[in-house]
C-alpha cells in the first residue's frame, strides 16, 4: 500500500514537472518575410553573377511558407528550367539544407525519404536562414546553381543571412 502511494505521488510529481506554464507560453512568433523587392534584387544579383560567369540560369525564390515570390529565366534557358528551379527551391525549403547535401544523402542511401516525398534533391538550391529562422529558399537551374544562389543571398542580405544551419 505504501509503495502504491509512493508511486502515485511520484507520477503526479513527474507529470507536474512536464506541465506547460501558460504564463511562459508564447502564442505567436515574429516571422521575417522576404519582400517582393528583396526577391527581385536576389534574381538580379543571381543574373549578374551568371552573366559574369558566362552561364545561363533560371531561378525561383520562395518565402518561408513555400509561396513563389519571384521567378526569372535568362534568355536561352531551357523550357523546363523554371520548373526545375522551383522544384529545387521547394526541396531546399522542406529539408532546410542545400539540395547538394540532400542529393548526397540520397545517393549514399543515408536517407531515401526525398525520393518518395516528391522532392527534387538535385544540386542548385539553398535555404535562406536569417537569425536561425528559415525565411525562404532560392532554387537555380543551370550550371553552378548553388553558387549563383549564394551570390544572390550574399548581395541582398549582406552577410546577415546564411544558407545552412550553423
MARMI-877299 format. One line per 5 residues: for each residue x, y, z of C-alpha. Coordinates in Angstrom, 2 decimals, decimal comma, padded with zeros to 5 digits. Example, Ala and Ser with C-alpha at 12.3 -4.5 7.8 and 13.67 -1.06 7.14 Angstrom:
2
012,30:-004,50:007,80; 013,67:-001,06:007,14
END
This chain:
166
000,00:000,00:000,00; 002,81:002,39:000,88; 004,60:001,52:-002,33; 001,45:002,27:-004,36; 001,02:005,65:-002,61
004,68:006,44:-003,20; 004,43:005,57:-006,92; 001,24:007,61:-007,25; 002,84:010,68:-005,65; 005,96:010,19:-007,79
003,90:010,03:-011,01; 001,99:013,20:-010,02; 005,34:014,93:-009,43; 006,68:013,79:-012,81; 003,52:014,87:-014,64
003,53:018,25:-012,89; 007,13:018,85:-013,93; 006,18:018,46:-017,63; 003,08:020,66:-017,45; 003,12:023,81:-019,58
003,06:027,05:-017,67; 000,55:029,20:-019,59; 002,27:032,39:-018,47; 005,53:031,18:-020,05; 003,91:030,03:-023,30
004,36:032,17:-026,38; 001,19:032,04:-028,50; 002,73:033,78:-031,53; 006,12:034,43:-033,03; 007,58:037,00:-035,35
008,42:035,74:-038,82; 010,70:037,55:-041,24; 009,35:037,66:-044,78; 011,32:038,21:-047,97; 009,79:041,23:-049,68
008,99:041,34:-053,39; 011,74:043,94:-053,77; 014,19:041,69:-051,89; 013,31:038,71:-054,08; 013,67:040,82:-057,23
017,07:042,02:-056,01; 018,10:038,39:-055,45; 017,04:037,50:-059,01; 019,01:040,47:-060,35; 022,09:039,53:-058,31
021,96:035,90:-059,47; 021,53:037,04:-063,07; 024,54:039,37:-062,75; 026,62:036,52:-061,29; 025,55:034,22:-064,14
026,40:036,81:-066,81; 029,81:037,42:-065,21; 030,45:033,65:-065,18; 029,10:033,12:-068,73; 026,22:030,91:-067,61
022,51:030,81:-068,40; 020,20:030,11:-065,46; 016,61:030,22:-064,33; 015,61:030,79:-060,73; 012,74:030,60:-058,27
012,57:032,32:-054,88; 010,15:031,11:-052,22; 009,04:032,64:-048,92; 009,08:030,68:-045,64; 005,72:029,06:-046,44
006,75:027,82:-049,88; 004,97:030,55:-051,83; 006,65:031,64:-055,05; 007,55:035,32:-054,81; 009,89:035,67:-057,78
010,96:033,66:-060,79; 013,13:034,53:-063,73; 014,69:032,76:-066,68; 017,56:034,25:-068,61; 017,28:034,35:-072,37
018,31:030,95:-073,72; 017,32:028,98:-070,62; 015,73:025,61:-071,44; 011,95:025,32:-071,37; 011,93:023,25:-068,17
014,36:025,48:-066,26; 011,80:027,46:-064,22; 010,01:024,26:-063,19; 013,32:022,67:-062,19; 014,36:025,75:-060,20
011,02:025,73:-058,38; 011,29:022,03:-057,50; 014,82:022,56:-056,20; 013,74:025,56:-054,09; 010,88:023,55:-052,57
013,29:020,75:-051,67; 015,78:023,15:-050,05; 012,96:024,71:-048,06; 011,49:021,39:-046,91; 014,81:019,85:-045,87
016,30:023,16:-044,66; 019,61:022,47:-046,30; 021,32:022,91:-049,66; 019,98:020,43:-052,19; 023,54:019,26:-052,85
023,56:017,91:-049,27; 020,18:016,24:-049,74; 021,46:014,76:-053,00; 024,46:013,25:-051,20; 022,18:011,74:-048,52
020,01:010,10:-051,18; 022,92:008,87:-053,31; 024,68:007,34:-050,30; 021,48:005,64:-049,13; 021,64:007,51:-045,80
018,14:008,94:-046,32; 015,88:007,96:-049,21; 012,84:009,91:-047,97; 013,27:012,75:-050,50; 012,85:010,27:-053,36
009,38:009,17:-052,27; 008,20:012,54:-050,91; 008,07:014,12:-054,37; 011,17:016,19:-053,69; 013,83:017,05:-056,23
017,14:016,58:-054,44; 019,35:017,85:-057,22; 022,09:020,40:-056,53; 021,15:024,01:-057,18; 019,08:025,35:-054,29
019,75:026,89:-050,89; 017,56:027,68:-047,92; 017,75:031,28:-046,73; 018,34:031,43:-042,97; 018,20:034,69:-041,02
018,86:034,68:-037,26; 018,37:030,91:-037,14; 014,98:031,12:-038,88; 014,36:029,73:-042,37; 012,77:032,64:-044,23
012,74:031,11:-047,71; 014,73:029,33:-050,37; 016,24:030,02:-053,76; 016,46:027,40:-056,47; 018,59:027,86:-059,57
018,51:025,66:-062,63; 021,62:025,53:-064,73; 025,37:025,37:-064,28; 026,56:026,36:-060,80; 023,12:026,97:-059,28
024,14:026,98:-055,63; 027,00:029,40:-056,30; 024,57:031,72:-058,10; 022,05:031,47:-055,24; 024,78:032,10:-052,66
025,96:035,16:-054,57; 022,38:036,47:-054,54; 021,92:035,80:-050,81; 025,23:037,50:-050,03; 024,46:040,52:-052,22
020,99:041,14:-050,82; 021,41:040,19:-047,16; 024,98:041,49:-046,86; 026,20:038,59:-044,74; 023,24:038,61:-042,33
021,61:035,52:-043,88; 023,18:032,12:-044,36; 022,31:029,10:-046,46; 023,00:026,45:-043,84; 022,05:025,94:-040,21
025,25:026,54:-038,26
END
